[in-house]
Amino acid sequence: MVRFDKAHASESGDYYQVLFERGGERDQYLLIQRQFEFRDGGLCYIETHDMSRSGHFRIVRAKLSPQCLVLACDNGPEVEAMFNASEEEYLEVRRILQIMLPHLEVAVAC
C-alpha cells in the first residue's frame, strides 16, 4: 500500500479520472480512468508507477473512505491507496468515483 499526498478528480465530457500523487512527483502515482463515449464492457484504465500493474481492468469491488481506496480487479491487481485530501477534494474524488464505479462502497474507514 502506498500513501499519497494529493488526490485529484476531473471530468471532460464522457471521460473521468482520479489521480493520486506522492509529493507532486510522478514517481509515485495511481491513475484511474473511465470513458463512457464507446462501449468497452465497463473497463477502467489503471496506471501506476509500477507499469506491470497497469492496464484495462473490470473493477469488481471498490471501497472508498476519506483516507483510503481499495479496488479489486477481475484478472488484475488489487489496488490499495492511502491518501491525504481536504474535505472538498475527497468529495470530488468520491463524486467522480461513484460515476466511474456505480458499485462503489463508501465507508467511514477502509
N, C-alpha and C positions, 0 to 999 in steps of 0.2 A: 504494500500500500504506500502510495506517495502522498505527501502533504503539499498542497498547492497554496500559493499566496493570494492568487486572484481568480475570480470566476467571472466570465463574461457570457452574455447570451445575445444573439442577434437573429434577425429575420430579414429576408429580402424576397418579396413575392411568395413563391411556393418553397423557398429554401430556408432552413432553420439550422442554427448551430449553437453549441455551447462549447466554450473553451476554458480550460483550467490551465493556469500557468504558474510556474515557480520562479519568483524573483524577476519576472519580466523577460527572462531569457527563454529561448526556445529549446534549451537542452533538456528541460523537464516540462512536458505538457501532455494534456489529454484533450483531444478534439472529437466531438460527436456531431455528426451532420445527418440531416434527413431532408429529402426533397419529396414534394407531392405533385410535381409537374408531370412526371411519367410514372406509369405503373412499374413497380420494381419488387412487388411482393412484401413490402413493408421493411425493407432493409435499411439499416443505418450504416453510415461510414464512420468507423472509429480509427483514429490515428493517434499514436503515442510516440514518445521519443524512442521507444523500442519498436522498430519497424516490423519485427517478427510478430507483433501483436496488433498489427494494423490491417484493415480491410473492410469489406462489406459483410455485415452480420445481421441476423434477426435477433433482436433482444427479446428474450423470453421472460425475464424477470428484472424489475428495476425498482430500487428503493432509494428515496431521497430524504435527507434531513437537512437542517440548516448548516451542518458541518460535514456531511458525508454523502457520497453517491456510490451505490453498488449496482453493477449491471451483470447479468448472466446472459451470455450469448449462446445461441444454438450453433454447435460446431465451431465455437470460438472461445476466446479468453473470458474469464471472469475479471471484471474491472472493478477495483475499489479505489476511491479517491477521497481523501480528507481535504477540506478546503476552508479558507477564511473568506467570508463575504459579508458586506454590510447587509442590513435587512432589505434595502432596496435591490441590491444585486441578487440576493437569494430569491426574492420574489420574482424577479425577471427570469432567472435560471429556472425556477420552478414552473413558471408560465410556459416557457419555451419547451421544456422537457415534457410537460403534460400534452402539448400539441404533438411532439415527436413520438411520444410513448404513452398512448392513451391508458395503458395498464399500470402506469407509474404509481407506486405506493408512496404516499407522503407520510413521513413519520416524525416523531419528536427527536429520535436518535436512531442511528443505524445499528 
